[in-house]
Amino acid sequence: MDFDLEQTDRLLLTTKQIRKRMDMSRPVPRETILECIDIASRAPMGSNVERNKWLIVEDPDRKSQIADLYRKNAEVYFALGRTMETDARGERVANSAQYLSDNMHNVPTMVIPLRLDRVENASSGEQSGWYGSVLPGVWSLQLALRSRGIGSCWTTLHLGSEAEVGELLGIPDTVTQVCMLPIGYYTGESFSVTARRPAAEITFIDRWGNTASSLS
């Protein structure tokens, strides 16, 4: 055993979406982001075929234009959310998402993970393999950033304007923008463990419906 499980478990249990706790005034060094991308590129991918790319957006004007497109799509999403009933936890998430949308132009850096093809009209198996070759790398990037005191947030609302963002950044239309990660140093010293249902309640044994908790 060559890992400190207490440390690795704490990293996994406390890597959260950072919105309100993102320091908008402190730049994130490009060298640090590249170091984390180098780590993330070691994540599993189908047949070890490297078809993933990354685009770092630092330019204030480009960030501002992307933020405008993001907010246009976010307002539609938020309006739908306001018509649905939610609990206190859901309200906190909605407020946090609104804050990020309002301040998207101020985030220190945006990182857009890219895949060198499209996945439209593919079978479920093909889609699973396609996303399974890129999403582990995105999560590895978020973990690598978190371990260096840098927060991130998985966002997809800009994809409602994927073509416009692609044109702004020179991304070919044959390339997929998988998501966008606004990143910045987080404020505060620590994060609590994310609240989730126990594994025994959400895991089935041998067939659907046989939860581990019901068999114990």
C-alpha positions in Angstrom: 0.0 0.0 0.0 1.8 3.2 -1.2 -1.0 5.7 -0.6 -2.1 7.5 2.5 -5.8 6.5 2.4 -6.8 9.2 4.9 -5.4 11.8 2.5 -6.7 10.3 -0.8 -10.1 9.7 0.7 -10.3 13.2 2.0 -9.5 14.5 -1.4 -12.2 12.4 -3.0 -14.8 13.2 -0.4 -14.3 17.0 -0.4 -13.7 17.8 -4.1 -16.8 20.0 -4.7 -18.2 22.3 -7.3 -16.7 25.7 -6.4 -18.8 28.8 -7.2 -19.3 31.3 -4.4 -16.0 30.3 -2.8 -13.9 31.0 -5.9 -11.4 33.8 -5.5 -12.1 36.0 -8.5 -9.2 38.3 -7.9 -6.3 35.9 -7.7 -4.8 34.7 -11.0 -4.1 31.0 -11.5 -0.6 30.4 -13.0 -0.8 28.8 -16.4 2.1 26.6 -15.5 0.1 25.1 -12.6 -2.9 24.4 -14.9 -0.5 22.7 -17.5 0.9 20.6 -14.7 -2.6 19.5 -13.7 -3.5 18.8 -17.4 -0.4 16.7 -17.7 -1.6 14.6 -14.7 -5.2 14.5 -16.1 -3.9 13.2 -19.5 -2.9 10.0 -17.7 -6.5 9.1 -17.0 -7.9 5.9 -18.7 -9.1 6.2 -22.3 -10.3 3.7 -24.9 -7.5 1.8 -26.6 -5.1 4.4 -25.2 -5.9 6.5 -28.3 -5.2 10.1 -27.3 -7.9 12.2 -28.9 -8.5 14.7 -26.1 -7.3 18.3 -26.1 -7.7 21.2 -23.7 -8.2 24.9 -24.3 -7.3 27.4 -21.6 -9.1 30.8 -21.9 -7.3 33.7 -20.1 -8.0 36.7 -22.3 -10.5 39.0 -20.5 -12.4 39.9 -23.7 -12.9 36.3 -24.7 -14.0 35.3 -21.2 -16.5 38.2 -21.2 -18.0 37.0 -24.6 -18.2 33.4 -23.4 -19.8 34.6 -20.2 -22.5 36.5 -22.1 -23.3 33.4 -24.1 -23.3 31.3 -20.9 -25.8 33.7 -19.2 -28.1 33.6 -22.2 -28.4 29.9 -21.9 -28.4 29.9 -18.1 -31.4 32.2 -17.9 -33.5 29.7 -19.8 -32.3 26.9 -17.5 -32.9 29.0 -14.3 -36.3 30.1 -15.4 -37.3 26.4 -15.8 -35.9 25.7 -12.3 -37.9 28.4 -10.7 -41.1 26.6 -11.8 -40.1 23.4 -9.9 -40.5 22.7 -6.2 -37.3 22.3 -4.3 -35.9 22.0 -0.8 -33.4 24.2 1.1 -30.5 22.3 -0.3 -31.8 22.8 -3.8 -32.3 26.5 -3.1 -28.6 26.8 -2.0 -27.4 25.1 -5.2 -29.6 27.3 -7.4 -28.4 30.5 -5.6 -24.8 29.3 -6.0 -25.3 28.6 -9.7 -26.9 32.0 -10.2 -23.9 33.6 -8.5 -21.5 31.8 -10.8 -23.5 32.9 -13.9 -23.6 36.5 -12.8 -19.8 36.5 -12.2 -18.6 34.2 -15.0 -16.8 37.0 -16.7 -14.7 37.5 -13.6 -13.4 33.9 -13.2 -9.6 33.8 -13.4 -9.5 31.1 -16.0 -11.8 28.9 -18.1 -10.7 25.4 -19.2 -12.6 23.7 -22.0 -11.9 19.9 -22.4 -12.2 18.9 -26.1 -12.6 15.7 -28.0 -11.4 15.3 -31.6 -14.7 14.1 -33.1 -18.4 14.1 -32.6 -20.7 11.5 -31.1 -24.1 12.2 -32.7 -26.2 9.3 -33.9 -24.0 6.8 -32.1 -25.2 3.7 -30.3 -25.4 3.7 -26.5 -22.2 1.5 -26.5 -20.4 3.9 -28.7 -21.5 6.9 -26.6 -20.4 5.1 -23.5 -16.9 4.4 -24.9 -16.6 7.9 -26.3 -17.5 9.7 -23.0 -15.5 7.1 -21.0 -12.4 8.2 -22.9 -12.7 11.8 -21.9 -14.7 12.3 -18.7 -12.2 10.5 -16.4 -9.6 13.0 -17.5 -11.8 15.9 -16.7 -12.4 14.5 -13.2 -8.6 13.9 -12.8 -8.0 17.5 -13.6 -10.5 18.7 -11.0 -8.8 16.5 -8.4 -5.4 17.7 -9.3 -6.5 21.3 -9.1 -8.2 20.7 -5.7 -5.0 19.2 -4.3 -3.3 22.5 -5.1 -5.9 24.7 -3.5 -7.7 25.5 -6.8 -11.4 25.0 -7.2 -13.4 24.2 -10.3 -16.9 23.8 -11.4 -18.3 21.4 -14.1 -20.5 23.5 -16.3 -22.3 22.8 -19.6 -24.7 25.7 -20.1 -22.4 27.4 -22.7 -23.0 24.3 -24.9 -26.3 25.8 -26.0 -24.1 28.2 -27.9 -21.3 25.7 -28.8 -21.0 26.9 -32.3 -20.6 30.6 -31.3 -18.0 29.7 -28.6 -16.2 27.5 -31.2 -16.1 30.4 -33.6 -14.8 32.8 -31.0 -12.0 30.4 -30.0 -11.3 28.9 -33.4 -12.4 25.4 -32.5 -13.3 23.4 -35.6 -16.9 22.2 -35.9 -15.7 18.6 -36.0 -14.4 19.0 -32.4 -16.7 18.5 -29.4 -16.6 20.9 -26.4 -17.2 18.4 -23.6 -17.9 21.0 -20.9 -16.3 24.1 -19.3 -14.4 24.4 -16.1 -14.2 27.9 -14.5 -11.3 27.6 -12.2 -9.8 29.7 -9.4 -8.2 29.5 -6.0 -10.9 28.7 -3.4 -11.4 30.8 -0.3 -11.5 29.3 3.2 -9.4 26.5 4.7 -11.4 23.3 4.3 -14.5 21.6 2.9 -16.9 19.3 4.7 -17.7 15.8 3.3 -20.4 15.9 0.7 -23.7 14.5 2.0 -24.9 11.5 0.0 -27.0 8.4 0.6 -25.1 5.4 1.9 -23.7 2.9 -0.6 -25.7 0.1 0.8 -28.9 1.9 -0.1 -28.0 2.7 -3.7 -26.2 -0.5 -4.7 -28.0 -3.6 -6.0 -26.6 -7.1 -5.5 -27.1 -9.6 -8.4 -30.3 -8.0 -9.7 -32.3 -4.8 -9.7 -34.0 -4.0 -6.4 -31.8 -6.2 -4.2 -30.1 -3.4 -2.3 -27.1 -4.3 -0.2 -28.9 -2.9 2.8 -31.9 -5.2 2.3 -29.7 -8.3 2.1 -27.6 -7.6 5.2 
